Amino acid sequence: MLETTIAGSLPKPAWLAKPLTLWAPWQLEGDVLTQGKLDATVLAIKEQEDAGIDIVSDGEQARQHFVHGFLRGLDGIDFERKVVMGIRKDRYKAEVPTVTGPIRRRGPVHRAEAALARAHTTHKFKFTLPGPMTIVDTIADVHYGDKIKLAMAFAEALNVEALELEALGIDVVQFDEPAFNVYMDEVRDWGVVALERAAQGLRCKTVVHICYGYGIKANADWKQTLGAEWRQYELTFPVLARSRIGGVSLECANSRVPLDLIALLAGKDVLAGAIDVASDQVETPDRVAANIRAALKHVPADRLYPCTNCGMAPLARDVAMGKLKALAAGAAIVRRELS
Ligand code: ZN
């Protein structure tokens, strides 16, 4: 009960990638980089175990970014043809590659780090993949000319990858869809259909992560425009509740999301963000416990998984570790109260 987990990414060691940076450039090259990614994956697993996290992740140590890591394994994308594009409804600019031909998966993308992590932990293991709508929002396209067709092409490639990860013994496949919080009409019209295609045939637990983004300035500024109550989830939760996805990971701690919206997810697992990733301040276990209790008013304990709000990639490593320990300690407090 109240098994803890993380949204996905952890900071990378400074010898692997530039610290405190999103889209951080690698510090290694060639075979040494390949080995470094795997070494950092084992380290990330062990650090989560030491912190007391129940459902561990690979920490996304082998990918530069949660979207483009997967895209590197696909044909049909020209990574040399970079375009600066406003993403998430122009909230911030990113340099993105371009789709120039049919999307096809060349072969396993994340097998190496997933298999290695699986071999190094007896904990439950969650693996994250980008969701189709968020990929479409993070890439330029001169081939398909149609967002829905492009999303379905990515969904098919994701599905093959997800089924292979499941076969490796992954317990939870999570699709990251921060774009779900930006394009509410499109989520209803085709976003969830594409997501379900990506998850088709999976028998392990499936989760979709939606959020208000990392703690970077563009997101912090955007949040200031959203008013006293962030009600975006009010539109997406009923659509997700009707979907075949098993759970939803959402931001709670230090946010203005009215937690009673969680009731709209009846029947789903809820991965409730009890750790703020937009602050360097490490939460006390009591603070985390209070966040978990607040979520428990709206979701039964056997469906609640205390989690981080979002990826921790841009944080300092010691801050991230402190937050993981606080998460585990906070959940332990609430478990004791319930037993
Ligand atoms: Zn997120």
Residues whose N, C-alpha, C, O or C-beta is under 5 A from the ligand:
A	BS01	ZN	C211 G213 N309 C310 G311
